Structure formats: C-alpha cells, structure tokens
C-alpha cells in the first residue's frame, strides 16, 4: 500500500497537469501572425516618442460571451517615432495615445478620428508585414481656470470634468 500511494499521487498530478494544459492551450492558440509598423509624427513632421499604439481586435471567448472590440496588443514609439506590433492575423483598429502626463498630443484612432467606429481598419494576413501605417498627432488642447466659492475664494476638493460629446470621452481632476 505504501508503494502504491506515491504512484497514485504521481498519476493524479499528471492527469491534473494534462487537464490544465488541455484547458489552457486553446486560449493561447491563434492564427499565424504578421506585423503592423509605421511612424507617428507631430503636425510639423517631427517624430514622436512615447506614443502608445494600441491595436483593437475582436476579443472574448465566443463560447462564453459575445466577441467585442478590445485592446489586444500595444507598442510604444521610440525616439524616431517608429513602432512595430507583432500580432496574429486579423482585422485591427489602431489608437495612438500620448503616454506623457499631462498629454502633449491628442488621442485619436488611425484615420484621424476620435472613436473606433469611424477608424480605418488595418488587415493583417498570415505572415504579412503591413508597413507605412502613419499617424500625425495634433497638440492636445488645455482647459485652465480657477474654481471659486461664492465669496471668491479658491474652492478645494471640487471635481472638474471635461466631456467630449463626439465620443463620450472624458477627463477630470480634483482641485487642491
């Protein structure tokens, strides 16, 4: 009995490991990949570093939920403004977001639009390198002012929000 117990334990661990791998493997399997690359510049043509390029693709397990568009891969532009995303074959929408706080440049999708529904699609085929996906960013706008109470004193702890109705975008801060 003492010699059988370790063998049963090893078999149990083996079957549990195989079951876990069988469950995990389909979740990481995907079509053969390709890449998307390009350059991000400011309106004057100077290259922009530190811009996050986010590829939105269909996400979600169709057996569990309705697939939806969500971020699936990111890259950050380097000093010459270039980026490369190594990505599975499929249809993607690219978003360009400044990583510097406060943002220097406007956050937009490929096609110079504010929302994913209006963006230009980038199609990646098996083994293909999609090149030349350029984006030119305009300077981000700023809003400034002072929140005061009825006596004209600076108000502390007030939340100030800006709302962008074109795409329901928001941004906010709390006064100090």
N, C-alpha and C positions, 0 to 999 in steps of 0.2 A: 504494500500500500504506500509506503514512503517513497518508493521509486516511481510509482505511477503518478502521484500528485504533481511532482515537478514537470512531468511530461504533459499532463493535462493543462497545467498552468501555461506552459510554452505554447501549446496548441491554441488555447484560448486567446493569448496575447497575439499570436499570429493571425487568427481569424478576425479579431477586432481590428488589427492594423490593416488587413486586406479590405475589410468592410469600410473603414475610414477612407482608404485610398480610392476605393470604387466610388464612394460618395463624392470625394473631392475632385477627382480627375475631370469630370465633365464641366465643372465650374471654371476650370482654368484652360480648357481646350478651346481653341478658336481657329478661325481661318488663317491661312498663311498671310503673312503681313507684308507691309510695304513701308513707305515713309512719306511725310509731308515736310517740306522745308521752304524757307523763304527769308525775307528781310523785313524788319519793322523800322520805319523811319519817322522823324518828325516832319511837319509840313515843309520845312526848309530843306529836307533831304538828308539831314544828319542822322546817322544810325542811333537807335535807341537800345541801350542795355537795360536789363532788369524789367522787361515786359514779360508777363506770364502769358503764354499761348496755351489756351485750353481747348482741347478737341472734345466736342459734344457728340456722342453717338447714342444709339439705342442701348439702353441698359435694362436690367431686370430679367428674371427667370420667367419665360412665358408659361411655365407650368404652375407658377405661383402667383404672378402678377402680370398686369398689362405692361408691356415694354414702354418705356418713356425716354425722352432725350435727357441725358445727363452727362456730366464730365467723365471721360474715360481715360484721358491721358493729358499730361501737361509738359511743357518745356519752358525754360527761361531764356530770353535772348541774351547773347553775350555782347562784348564791347563793340563788335562791328554790326550789331543789330540782327544777326542771323540766328536762326533756330532750326531744329530738326526734331520732329516727332516720329518715333518708330512705333508703328501702330498696325493692328490687324486690318485686313482688307475690309472695306465698308464705306458707308457714307458718313461724313462728318461736317460739323459746322464749327468754325474756329472763332474764339473770342480772345481779344487782346486786352489785358488788364495790367495797369501800371502797378508794380509791387512797392514802389516808394510811397511812404506815408508822410505828409499828405500827397495824394496822387498828383503827378505833374501833367499827365496826359489822359484824355478822355477814354473811357472804357467802351469799346464797341466790338461788334462782330465783323467777320470778313464780309465785305460788301459795303462797309462804312455805315452800318445800321445799328440801332440800339437793341433790337430783340432778335432772338433766334429764328422766329418765323419768317423774318424778312431777309435773313442772311443767305449768302451764296454757299451752296454745298460744295464740298471737296470730296471727290470719289477716289478711293484708293483701291487699286486692283492687286491681286496676288503678285508679289514680287516687284511691284512698280514703285518708282520714286516719283512722287508728284512734287515738282520744283516750281519756284517762281511765285509762290503764294505770298504776295507783298501786302503790307498794311502801312498806311500812313496815318499817324495819330496827330490830332489837334490838341493844343493845350487845353487842360481841364479848366473849367470856369471856377470861380470862387464866389462865395457869399460872405459878406462880413457885416458886422454891426454890433450893437450892444442892446441887450435886453434889460429894461429898467422897470422898477416897480412904479406905482402911481406917484411917488414922491420924487422920482427921477434918479433914484439910487440904483446901482447895478444889481440885478436880480441874480441870486446864487441858486444853483441846483435846478435850473429850468432846462428842460429838454427842447432843443431846437432841431427840427427836421425839415429837409427839403424833399419834395415829392416831384417825380418826373412822370407826368401823366401818359407820355407816349408809350412807356413800357412798365409802368408801376415801379420804377426804380426809386430807391430812397437812400438817404444818407443822413446821419444825425450826430449830435454831440450834446453834452451837458455842460452848461455854463459853470464857471468856477468862481 
